[in-house]
């Protein structure tokens, strides 16, 4: 696969996640759609860092320095950071959903228009 196809796949995944986040009424389904969007962003970061390499680093006999390796791994580092943030977001989101369900007996997003009971 080349960079264009991976970015198109990432855009399609992001659009599916955005559609799910905007059209679903169930809060758990909205969180799942957000995870799809995070995965699409991760795919774009990793694909970009894999295929966008300076031409001086494409020579097989070149031994990269530490700074060069760090600049090549920026997409993967961003992806790991996004995975950690999305795991914390899901844990917090599920905790909020459990409290809302306990208080209102529903996790319908359209019914959550105010903070009072």
Secondary structure, 3 states (H helix, E strand, C coil): CCHHHHHHHHHHHHHHHHHHHHHCCEHHHHHHHHHHHHHHHHHHHHHHHHHCCCHHHCCCCCCCCHHHHHHHCHHHHHHHHHHHHHHHHHHHHHHHHHHHHHHHCCCEHHHCCCCCC
